[in-house]
Amino acid sequence: MATCWIALTPCGDDAPGLEFCGEDGNALLPVSALADDAIARLHAGSDSHRPILAAGDAVILGPGLVHRTHVDAAMTRERTSIELRFLATERLPARMRGARLVAVH
């Protein structure tokens, strides 16, 4: 799976942004694996990165990069973004079954 994440508003400074936490194979992780304690335990030696993005900036994420929304108390604005996921339908992760998908040929 590859993900294209596009910021439609500025984010990462005063609006929630992205945090890249480390590598974790090619599986789509359950949401529970993205909790603070799980990230701290499984990716303790990894550097996290929290970019500040402008509207229109896009990030392409490979299948093994663990990422999540980063937000802190100082962020008072809302973020608007688009997340596009590209994957082979024959290998659809269980977590995504039932999701609204569009086939692209």
LOKE-426920 format. One record per residue (C-alpha): residue number from 1; x, y, z; residue in three letters. Coordinates in Angstrom, 3 decimals, always signed. Layout:
N
<pafi seq="NUM" px="X" py="Y" pz="Z" type="ALA"/>
...
This chain:
105
<pafi seq="1" px="+0.000" py="+0.000" pz="+0.000" type="MET"/>
<pafi seq="2" px="+1.095" py="+3.533" pz="-0.714" type="ALA"/>
<pafi seq="3" px="-0.535" py="+6.635" pz="+0.738" type="THR"/>
<pafi seq="4" px="-0.629" py="+10.155" pz="-0.677" type="CYS"/>
<pafi seq="5" px="-1.497" py="+12.682" pz="+2.051" type="TRP"/>
<pafi seq="6" px="-2.282" py="+16.228" pz="+0.899" type="ILE"/>
<pafi seq="7" px="-2.634" py="+19.234" pz="+3.207" type="ALA"/>
<pafi seq="8" px="-5.480" py="+21.513" pz="+2.126" type="LEU"/>
<pafi seq="9" px="-4.745" py="+23.984" pz="+4.932" type="THR"/>
<pafi seq="10" px="-1.458" py="+24.817" pz="+6.683" type="PRO"/>
<pafi seq="11" px="-0.735" py="+22.246" pz="+9.382" type="CYS"/>
<pafi seq="12" px="+1.885" py="+21.035" pz="+11.827" type="GLY"/>
<pafi seq="13" px="+2.305" py="+24.370" pz="+13.614" type="ASP"/>
<pafi seq="14" px="-0.994" py="+25.761" pz="+14.905" type="ASP"/>
<pafi seq="15" px="-3.169" py="+23.020" pz="+13.367" type="ALA"/>
<pafi seq="16" px="-2.739" py="+19.234" pz="+13.714" type="PRO"/>
<pafi seq="17" px="-0.218" py="+17.708" pz="+11.349" type="GLY"/>
<pafi seq="18" px="+1.498" py="+14.400" pz="+10.704" type="LEU"/>
<pafi seq="19" px="+4.025" py="+12.491" pz="+12.753" type="GLU"/>
<pafi seq="20" px="+6.302" py="+9.856" pz="+11.221" type="PHE"/>
<pafi seq="21" px="+7.241" py="+7.353" pz="+13.924" type="CYS"/>
<pafi seq="22" px="+9.402" py="+4.635" pz="+12.356" type="GLY"/>
<pafi seq="23" px="+9.252" py="+1.544" pz="+10.181" type="GLU"/>
<pafi seq="24" px="+7.002" py="-1.426" pz="+10.879" type="ASP"/>
<pafi seq="25" px="+6.912" py="-3.785" pz="+7.899" type="GLY"/>
<pafi seq="26" px="+4.200" py="-3.708" pz="+5.268" type="ASN"/>
<pafi seq="27" px="+1.047" py="-4.350" pz="+7.318" type="ALA"/>
<pafi seq="28" px="-1.695" py="-1.821" pz="+8.019" type="LEU"/>
<pafi seq="29" px="-1.543" py="-1.474" pz="+11.791" type="LEU"/>
<pafi seq="30" px="-4.602" py="-1.423" pz="+14.019" type="PRO"/>
<pafi seq="31" px="-5.472" py="+1.992" pz="+15.451" type="VAL"/>
<pafi seq="32" px="-4.420" py="+0.776" pz="+18.922" type="SER"/>
<pafi seq="33" px="-0.825" py="+0.428" pz="+17.640" type="ALA"/>
<pafi seq="34" px="-0.739" py="+4.201" pz="+17.078" type="LEU"/>
<pafi seq="35" px="-1.426" py="+5.148" pz="+20.714" type="ALA"/>
<pafi seq="36" px="+1.327" py="+7.071" pz="+22.529" type="ASP"/>
<pafi seq="37" px="+2.318" py="+4.139" pz="+24.764" type="ASP"/>
<pafi seq="38" px="+2.435" py="+1.669" pz="+21.854" type="ALA"/>
<pafi seq="39" px="+4.574" py="+4.036" pz="+19.741" type="ILE"/>
<pafi seq="40" px="+6.925" py="+4.675" pz="+22.675" type="ALA"/>
<pafi seq="41" px="+7.311" py="+0.944" pz="+23.314" type="ARG"/>
<pafi seq="42" px="+7.697" py="-0.276" pz="+19.718" type="LEU"/>
<pafi seq="43" px="+9.618" py="+2.638" pz="+18.208" type="HIS"/>
<pafi seq="44" px="+11.689" py="+3.866" pz="+21.150" type="ALA"/>
<pafi seq="45" px="+14.903" py="+4.018" pz="+19.114" type="GLY"/>
<pafi seq="46" px="+13.319" py="+5.761" pz="+16.129" type="SER"/>
<pafi seq="47" px="+13.369" py="+9.474" pz="+15.532" type="ASP"/>
<pafi seq="48" px="+9.919" py="+10.925" pz="+15.024" type="SER"/>
<pafi seq="49" px="+9.463" py="+13.701" pz="+12.521" type="HIS"/>
<pafi seq="50" px="+6.671" py="+16.295" pz="+12.589" type="ARG"/>
<pafi seq="51" px="+6.814" py="+18.431" pz="+9.446" type="PRO"/>
<pafi seq="52" px="+5.144" py="+21.801" pz="+9.066" type="ILE"/>
<pafi seq="53" px="+3.208" py="+21.722" pz="+5.804" type="LEU"/>
<pafi seq="54" px="+1.660" py="+24.448" pz="+3.662" type="ALA"/>
<pafi seq="55" px="-1.646" py="+24.121" pz="+1.868" type="ALA"/>
<pafi seq="56" px="-1.019" py="+21.995" pz="-1.231" type="GLY"/>
<pafi seq="57" px="+2.000" py="+20.150" pz="+0.170" type="ASP"/>
<pafi seq="58" px="+1.815" py="+16.421" pz="-0.449" type="ALA"/>
<pafi seq="59" px="+3.571" py="+13.531" pz="+1.262" type="VAL"/>
<pafi seq="60" px="+3.938" py="+10.090" pz="-0.327" type="ILE"/>
<pafi seq="61" px="+4.206" py="+7.335" pz="+2.277" type="LEU"/>
<pafi seq="62" px="+5.483" py="+3.844" pz="+1.564" type="GLY"/>
<pafi seq="63" px="+3.879" py="+0.768" pz="+3.083" type="PRO"/>
<pafi seq="64" px="+6.194" py="+0.399" pz="+6.057" type="GLY"/>
<pafi seq="65" px="+6.269" py="+3.950" pz="+7.420" type="LEU"/>
<pafi seq="66" px="+4.294" py="+4.301" pz="+10.650" type="VAL"/>
<pafi seq="67" px="+2.480" py="+7.626" pz="+10.702" type="HIS"/>
<pafi seq="68" px="-0.326" py="+9.245" pz="+12.625" type="ARG"/>
<pafi seq="69" px="-1.910" py="+12.607" pz="+13.325" type="THR"/>
<pafi seq="70" px="+0.138" py="+14.831" pz="+15.611" type="HIS"/>
<pafi seq="71" px="-1.758" py="+17.308" pz="+17.768" type="VAL"/>
<pafi seq="72" px="-0.890" py="+19.201" pz="+20.942" type="ASP"/>
<pafi seq="73" px="-2.652" py="+21.728" pz="+23.182" type="ALA"/>
<pafi seq="74" px="-1.081" py="+24.721" pz="+21.406" type="ALA"/>
<pafi seq="75" px="-2.777" py="+23.802" pz="+18.107" type="MET"/>
<pafi seq="76" px="-5.953" py="+25.877" pz="+17.965" type="THR"/>
<pafi seq="77" px="-6.811" py="+25.740" pz="+14.255" type="ARG"/>
<pafi seq="78" px="-8.486" py="+22.918" pz="+12.366" type="GLU"/>
<pafi seq="79" px="-6.760" py="+20.934" pz="+9.640" type="ARG"/>
<pafi seq="80" px="-8.274" py="+19.846" pz="+6.349" type="THR"/>
<pafi seq="81" px="-6.489" py="+17.183" pz="+4.326" type="SER"/>
<pafi seq="82" px="-7.009" py="+14.439" pz="+1.773" type="ILE"/>
<pafi seq="83" px="-5.618" py="+10.952" pz="+2.219" type="GLU"/>
<pafi seq="84" px="-5.451" py="+8.695" pz="-0.824" type="LEU"/>
<pafi seq="85" px="-4.506" py="+5.046" pz="-0.338" type="ARG"/>
<pafi seq="86" px="-3.359" py="+2.871" pz="-3.202" type="PHE"/>
<pafi seq="87" px="-3.441" py="-0.877" pz="-2.711" type="LEU"/>
<pafi seq="88" px="-4.090" py="-4.130" pz="-4.506" type="ALA"/>
<pafi seq="89" px="-7.683" py="-5.210" pz="-3.911" type="THR"/>
<pafi seq="90" px="-6.677" py="-8.859" pz="-3.580" type="GLU"/>
<pafi seq="91" px="-4.614" py="-7.894" pz="-0.508" type="ARG"/>
<pafi seq="92" px="-7.135" py="-5.622" pz="+1.168" type="LEU"/>
<pafi seq="93" px="-6.321" py="-5.388" pz="+4.905" type="PRO"/>
<pafi seq="94" px="-9.103" py="-6.548" pz="+7.237" type="ALA"/>
<pafi seq="95" px="-9.262" py="-3.064" pz="+8.784" type="ARG"/>
<pafi seq="96" px="-10.268" py="-1.611" pz="+5.406" type="MET"/>
<pafi seq="97" px="-12.965" py="-4.131" pz="+4.474" type="ARG"/>
<pafi seq="98" px="-16.240" py="-2.273" pz="+4.341" type="GLY"/>
<pafi seq="99" px="-14.522" py="+1.025" pz="+3.515" type="ALA"/>
<pafi seq="100" px="-15.728" py="+3.022" pz="+0.537" type="ARG"/>
<pafi seq="101" px="-13.221" py="+2.281" pz="-2.222" type="LEU"/>
<pafi seq="102" px="-12.845" py="+3.410" pz="-5.810" type="VAL"/>
<pafi seq="103" px="-11.120" py="+1.197" pz="-8.361" type="ALA"/>
<pafi seq="104" px="-8.604" py="+2.971" pz="-10.578" type="VAL"/>
<pafi seq="105" px="-7.378" py="+1.217" pz="-13.704" type="HIS"/>
